[in-house]
Amino acid sequence: MRLVSDTNEHVGALEWGLSSCCFVMGSILRSSFADKVTGNDSFLLGIIGGAAFIPMMAMYIRLTRIYPGKNLFQMAELALGKVLGKLVGAAFILYFVSLGCVNMHDIGSFVTEYILRNGPAILVLAASGAAVAYILRKGPVTLMRIIPLFAIIAVAIFIVSLFQLFNRMDFMNLLPIFTLSPAKYAQGAMITVAIPYGESLTLFALLPFVRPGVSVRKPIILSALFTFMMMTVLYIRDISILGPLLSYTSLPSYEVYRMINSFNSIARVESLHATVIVTVMTIKVTIVIYAIAQGIASVFNLESEKPLFLPVSMFISVYAASFRLSRYGNMEWSLALGPIIWLTFELVLPLFILIGSVIRKKHAEPEPEHSRESGAIA
């Protein structure tokens, strides 16, 4: 099977792991959909969602062990055969296209609502698409080598903001807990597992660029722990500051930065945070669009995915601009239908690949030597 990448460069597990952390920050820092379901109990979802993700994480780790250095589309073909594998690969392409459009739409919405008030969304999205195409032309290895810098900056700004906002926190807003029905916690956990835990499946697109022989088991586990800690601390911060206002804000994780006394700050912290949000969201979309191009190249047996970067980026930008959903409309979709659709691709299809690989391995196992000798004697 042809490897669709046309470069022999590789990175270590650290770069891949930090890429995963930066990817999930593209979801965590911009939005917190689950708080519309669980309200002030949302800080528990980092724990509940993390526990619910453990079986999925184990499945992802198992797939990387069975098919080291292979991307998701190659795994599907190796486990399910050429025809069925390409059909499953086409389904993954649809998932990545949907994921890319939703996140590209969120970039346009955030920029036009918080940075360039009432600016032309189509121009913002076109510029974002062009930026993504340019980044991808440099190659995924270059991207993974510069991601650690942005990840460190994002975490540093987040930590500094905790100290700046600490005097505004009222931890009594976290009480009482466990006041909702089990169905609410189950819905919140499903949303959390689908976004952002399960979306880390996209990082499989970068596996071929991890140095051969290097295990990604530890980075996957550490990335999940990072997601759990980041989500939990962010929810505790937002709930303790906003209290009852949490359910009335469209972007709580950004609104709290406006409460920092900018007069005593070196720079307007909300502006720094806005820049970080746009940056990590752009990195996330870049990885998703690379996965789309990689999938198309794999399904249609193309020599390279490079010529697809610009057309795919522009398609995602135009498709995202055609959305008529407001931020609240997007939020409603993410609460109701989105997690179910996402988990179909993040849980069901990878499980299908894993089952196929187990069956294929079982049929490929050679007959024991003593059995062959017994047959020859008979």
C-alpha positions as CSV (number, residue, x, y, z in Angstrom):
1,M,0.0,0.0,0.0
2,R,1.3,3.4,-1.0
3,L,2.1,5.9,1.8
4,V,0.5,9.1,0.7
5,S,3.1,11.3,2.3
6,D,6.0,12.4,0.0
7,T,8.5,13.3,2.8
8,N,10.9,11.1,4.7
9,E,11.1,13.5,7.7
10,H,9.9,12.4,11.0
11,V,9.2,13.8,14.5
12,G,9.4,12.3,18.0
13,A,6.5,11.3,20.2
14,L,6.8,14.7,22.1
15,E,6.0,16.8,19.0
16,W,3.1,14.5,18.2
17,G,1.8,14.6,21.7
18,L,2.0,18.4,21.9
19,S,0.2,18.6,18.6
20,S,-2.6,16.6,20.2
21,C,-2.7,18.9,23.2
22,C,-2.8,22.0,20.9
23,F,-5.5,20.3,18.8
24,V,-7.8,19.7,21.8
25,M,-7.2,23.3,23.0
26,G,-8.8,24.4,19.8
27,S,-12.0,23.0,21.3
28,I,-11.5,23.7,25.0
29,L,-10.5,27.3,24.8
30,R,-13.2,28.5,22.4
31,S,-16.3,26.9,23.7
32,S,-18.0,24.9,26.5
33,F,-21.1,23.5,25.1
34,A,-21.8,21.0,27.9
35,D,-22.4,23.8,30.5
36,K,-25.8,24.5,28.7
37,V,-26.8,21.0,29.9
38,T,-25.2,20.6,33.3
39,G,-24.8,24.2,34.4
40,N,-22.7,24.7,37.5
41,D,-22.1,21.0,37.7
42,S,-20.1,21.1,34.4
43,F,-16.8,21.0,36.2
44,L,-17.5,17.3,37.0
45,L,-17.6,16.5,33.3
46,G,-13.9,16.7,32.9
47,I,-13.8,13.7,35.3
48,I,-16.9,11.9,34.0
49,G,-16.0,12.5,30.4
50,G,-12.4,11.4,30.9
51,A,-13.5,8.1,32.6
52,A,-16.0,7.5,29.7
53,F,-13.2,8.1,27.2
54,I,-10.9,5.4,28.6
55,P,-12.3,2.5,26.5
56,M,-12.0,4.6,23.4
57,M,-8.5,5.6,24.3
58,A,-7.5,2.0,24.8
59,M,-9.0,1.2,21.4
60,Y,-7.0,4.0,19.7
61,I,-3.8,2.8,21.4
62,R,-4.5,-0.8,20.3
63,L,-4.9,0.3,16.7
64,T,-1.6,2.2,16.7
65,R,0.1,-0.9,18.0
66,I,-1.4,-3.2,15.4
67,Y,-0.6,-0.7,12.6
68,P,2.4,1.3,13.7
69,G,3.2,4.3,11.4
70,K,-0.1,3.9,9.4
71,N,-2.8,6.5,9.1
72,L,-6.5,5.9,9.6
73,F,-7.2,5.2,6.0
74,Q,-4.4,2.7,5.7
75,M,-5.6,0.9,8.8
76,A,-9.1,0.6,7.3
77,E,-7.8,-1.0,4.1
78,L,-5.4,-3.3,5.9
79,A,-8.1,-4.5,8.3
80,L,-11.1,-4.6,6.1
81,G,-9.7,-5.2,2.6
82,K,-9.4,-2.8,-0.3
83,V,-13.1,-2.3,-1.2
84,L,-14.6,-2.1,2.3
85,G,-11.6,-0.2,3.6
86,K,-12.1,2.5,0.9
87,L,-15.8,2.8,1.8
88,V,-14.9,3.2,5.5
89,G,-12.2,5.7,4.4
90,A,-14.8,7.7,2.4
91,A,-17.0,7.8,5.6
92,F,-14.0,9.2,7.6
93,I,-13.6,11.9,4.9
94,L,-17.2,13.0,5.4
95,Y,-16.5,13.2,9.1
96,F,-13.4,15.3,8.7
97,V,-15.2,17.6,6.2
98,S,-18.0,18.1,8.7
99,L,-15.5,18.7,11.5
100,G,-13.5,21.1,9.4
101,C,-16.6,23.1,8.3
102,V,-17.9,23.4,11.8
103,N,-14.6,24.6,13.2
104,M,-13.9,26.9,10.3
105,H,-17.4,28.4,10.8
106,D,-16.4,28.9,14.5
107,I,-13.3,30.8,13.5
108,G,-15.4,33.2,11.3
109,S,-18.0,33.6,14.0
110,F,-15.4,34.3,16.7
111,V,-13.5,36.8,14.6
112,T,-16.6,38.7,13.4
113,E,-18.2,38.8,16.8
114,Y,-15.3,39.5,19.1
115,I,-12.4,40.9,17.1
116,L,-13.6,42.5,13.8
117,R,-17.1,43.5,14.9
118,N,-19.6,42.9,12.0
119,G,-16.7,42.2,9.6
120,P,-17.3,40.3,6.4
121,A,-17.3,36.6,7.4
122,I,-16.6,35.4,3.9
123,L,-13.3,37.4,3.7
124,V,-12.3,36.1,7.2
125,L,-13.0,32.5,6.1
126,A,-11.2,33.0,2.8
127,A,-8.2,34.4,4.6
128,S,-8.2,31.5,7.0
129,G,-8.4,29.0,4.2
130,A,-5.5,30.6,2.4
131,A,-3.5,30.6,5.7
132,V,-4.2,26.9,6.2
133,A,-3.2,26.0,2.6
134,Y,0.1,28.0,3.1
135,I,0.9,26.2,6.4
136,L,0.2,22.8,4.8
137,R,2.5,23.6,1.9
138,K,5.3,23.7,4.4
139,G,4.4,20.1,5.4
140,P,3.0,18.4,8.5
141,V,6.4,17.8,10.0
142,T,7.2,21.6,10.0
143,L,3.7,22.2,11.5
144,M,4.4,19.7,14.3
145,R,7.7,21.3,15.0
146,I,6.3,24.7,15.5
147,I,3.1,23.7,17.4
148,P,4.9,23.2,20.8
149,L,5.7,26.9,20.9
150,F,2.0,27.8,20.5
151,A,0.9,25.2,22.9
152,I,3.3,26.6,25.6
153,I,2.2,30.1,25.0
154,A,-1.5,29.1,25.2
155,V,-1.0,27.3,28.5
156,A,1.2,30.1,29.9
157,I,-1.5,32.7,29.2
158,F,-4.1,30.5,30.7
159,I,-2.1,30.0,33.9
160,V,-1.3,33.7,34.2
161,S,-5.0,34.5,33.8
162,L,-5.9,32.2,36.7
163,F,-3.7,34.4,39.0
164,Q,-5.3,37.6,37.6
165,L,-8.8,36.3,38.1
166,F,-8.3,34.5,41.4
167,N,-9.7,37.4,43.5
168,R,-12.9,37.2,41.4
169,M,-13.5,33.6,42.0
170,D,-16.3,32.5,44.4
171,F,-16.0,28.8,44.9
172,M,-19.4,28.7,46.5
173,N,-20.8,28.9,43.0
174,L,-19.7,25.3,42.6
175,L,-22.2,24.2,45.2
176,P,-24.4,22.3,45.5
177,I,-23.3,19.4,43.3
178,F,-25.1,16.3,41.9
179,T,-28.4,18.1,41.8
180,L,-29.4,17.1,38.3
181,S,-30.9,13.9,36.9
182,P,-28.5,11.1,35.7
183,A,-29.7,11.7,32.2
184,K,-28.3,15.2,32.2
185,Y,-24.9,13.9,33.4
186,A,-25.0,11.2,30.7
187,Q,-25.7,13.8,28.0
188,G,-23.0,16.0,29.3
189,A,-20.5,13.1,29.3
190,M,-21.5,12.2,25.8
191,I,-20.9,15.7,24.6
192,T,-17.5,15.8,26.4
193,V,-16.4,12.5,25.0
194,A,-17.3,13.5,21.4
195,I,-15.9,17.1,21.8
196,P,-12.9,17.3,22.4
197,Y,-11.7,13.8,23.5
198,G,-12.9,11.8,20.5
199,E,-11.9,14.4,18.0
200,S,-8.3,13.5,18.8
201,L,-8.8,10.6,16.3
202,T,-7.9,13.2,13.7
203,L,-4.3,13.0,14.9
204,F,-4.0,9.6,13.3
205,A,-3.4,11.5,10.1
206,L,0.0,12.5,11.5
207,L,1.1,9.1,12.7
208,P,3.1,8.3,9.5
209,F,5.4,11.2,10.4
210,V,6.3,9.9,13.9
211,R,9.7,8.4,14.0
212,P,9.6,4.6,13.3
213,G,9.8,2.5,16.4
214,V,8.5,5.3,18.6
215,S,5.4,4.4,20.6
216,V,2.6,6.9,20.8
217,R,0.9,5.2,23.7
218,K,2.3,7.5,26.4
219,P,1.5,10.7,24.4
220,I,-2.1,9.5,23.9
221,I,-2.5,8.9,27.6
222,L,-0.8,12.2,28.6
223,S,-2.9,14.1,26.1
224,A,-6.1,12.7,27.6
225,L,-4.8,13.7,31.0
226,F,-4.0,17.2,29.8
227,T,-7.5,17.4,28.3
228,F,-9.1,16.3,31.6
229,M,-7.0,18.8,33.7
230,M,-7.5,21.7,31.3
231,M,-11.3,21.2,31.1
232,T,-11.7,20.7,34.8
233,V,-9.7,23.8,35.7
234,L,-11.3,25.9,33.0
235,Y,-14.9,25.0,34.1
236,I,-14.0,25.6,37.8
237,R,-12.7,29.1,36.8
238,D,-15.6,30.0,34.7
239,I,-18.3,28.7,37.1
240,S,-16.7,30.3,40.1
241,I,-16.5,33.7,38.4
242,L,-19.7,33.8,36.4
243,G,-22.0,31.8,38.7
244,P,-25.6,31.9,37.5
245,L,-24.5,34.0,34.4
246,L,-22.7,30.9,33.0
247,S,-25.8,29.7,31.1
248,Y,-26.4,33.2,29.5
249,T,-23.1,33.7,27.9
250,S,-22.3,32.2,24.5
251,L,-18.6,31.9,25.1
252,P,-17.9,31.8,28.9
253,S,-14.2,30.9,28.5
254,Y,-13.6,34.2,26.7
255,E,-16.0,36.4,28.6
256,V,-14.2,36.0,31.9
257,Y,-11.1,37.6,30.4
258,R,-13.0,40.9,30.1
259,M,-13.2,41.0,33.9
260,I,-9.4,41.4,34.2
261,N,-8.4,44.9,35.2
262,S,-6.5,45.8,32.0
263,F,-5.1,49.0,33.6
264,N,-2.8,46.8,35.7
265,S,-1.9,44.5,32.9
266,I,1.0,44.8,30.5
267,A,-1.4,44.2,27.6
268,R,-5.1,43.7,27.3
269,V,-5.4,40.1,28.3
270,E,-8.6,39.4,26.4
271,S,-6.8,40.5,23.2
272,L,-4.0,38.0,23.9
273,H,-6.5,35.3,24.6
274,A,-8.4,36.1,21.4
275,T,-5.2,35.7,19.5
276,V,-4.5,32.4,21.1
277,I,-8.0,31.1,20.5
278,V,-7.8,32.0,16.8
279,T,-4.3,30.5,16.6
280,V,-5.1,27.1,18.2
281,M,-8.4,26.9,16.2
282,T,-6.5,27.5,13.0
283,I,-4.0,24.8,13.9
284,K,-6.9,22.4,14.6
285,V,-8.5,23.2,11.2
286,T,-5.1,22.8,9.5
287,I,-4.8,19.3,10.9
288,V,-8.3,18.4,9.9
289,I,-7.9,19.7,6.4
290,Y,-4.7,17.7,6.1
291,A,-6.6,14.6,7.2
292,I,-9.2,15.3,4.4
293,A,-6.5,15.7,1.7
294,Q,-4.8,12.6,3.0
295,G,-8.0,10.6,2.9
296,I,-8.8,11.7,-0.7
297,A,-5.3,10.8,-1.8
298,S,-5.6,7.4,-0.1
299,V,-9.1,6.5,-1.4
300,F,-8.3,7.5,-5.0
301,N,-4.7,6.2,-5.0
302,L,-3.1,9.6,-5.7
303,E,0.6,10.0,-5.6
304,S,0.5,12.9,-3.2
305,E,-1.9,14.9,-1.2
306,K,-0.1,18.2,-1.7
307,P,-2.1,19.4,-4.8
308,L,-5.3,19.0,-2.7
309,F,-4.3,21.5,0.1
310,L,-5.5,24.7,-1.6
311,P,-8.8,23.3,-3.2
312,V,-9.8,21.5,0.0
313,S,-9.0,24.6,2.1
314,M,-11.1,26.8,-0.2
315,F,-13.9,24.3,-0.3
316,I,-14.1,24.1,3.5
317,S,-14.0,27.9,3.7
318,V,-16.9,28.3,1.2
319,Y,-18.9,25.5,2.8
320,A,-18.4,27.1,6.2
321,A,-19.5,30.5,4.9
322,S,-22.7,28.9,3.6
323,F,-23.8,27.9,7.1
324,R,-26.7,29.9,8.3
325,L,-26.2,28.8,11.9
326,S,-25.6,31.5,14.5
327,R,-23.3,30.7,17.5
328,Y,-26.4,29.7,19.4
329,G,-27.6,27.6,16.5
330,N,-24.3,25.8,16.3
331,M,-24.5,25.3,20.1
332,E,-27.9,23.7,19.8
333,W,-26.6,21.4,17.1
334,S,-23.6,20.5,19.3
335,L,-25.9,19.7,22.2
336,A,-28.4,17.5,20.4
337,L,-27.4,15.8,17.2
338,G,-23.6,16.6,16.9
339,P,-22.3,14.2,19.6
340,I,-24.3,11.2,18.2
341,I,-23.0,11.8,14.7
342,W,-19.4,12.4,16.0
343,L,-19.4,9.2,18.1
344,T,-20.4,7.1,15.1
345,F,-17.1,8.0,13.5
346,E,-15.0,8.3,16.6
347,L,-16.2,5.0,18.3
348,V,-18.2,2.7,15.9
349,L,-15.9,2.9,12.8
350,P,-12.6,2.5,14.7
351,L,-14.2,-0.4,16.6
352,F,-15.2,-1.9,13.2
353,I,-11.5,-1.6,12.1
354,L,-10.3,-3.2,15.3
355,I,-12.7,-6.1,14.9
356,G,-11.6,-6.6,11.3
357,S,-8.0,-6.6,12.2
358,V,-8.6,-9.2,14.9
359,I,-10.5,-11.4,12.5
360,R,-7.9,-11.0,9.8
361,K,-5.1,-11.8,12.2
362,K,-6.9,-14.9,13.5
363,H,-7.3,-16.2,9.9
364,A,-3.7,-15.4,9.1
365,E,-2.2,-17.3,12.0
366,P,-0.3,-20.4,10.8
367,E,-1.5,-23.8,11.8
368,P,0.6,-25.2,14.8
369,E,3.5,-27.3,13.8
370,H,2.4,-30.4,15.9
371,S,-1.0,-30.4,14.1
372,R,0.7,-30.5,10.6
373,E,2.9,-33.3,11.8
374,S,-0.1,-35.3,13.1
375,G,-1.9,-34.8,9.8
376,A,1.2,-36.0,7.8
377,I,1.4,-39.2,10.0
378,A,-2.3,-39.9,9.5
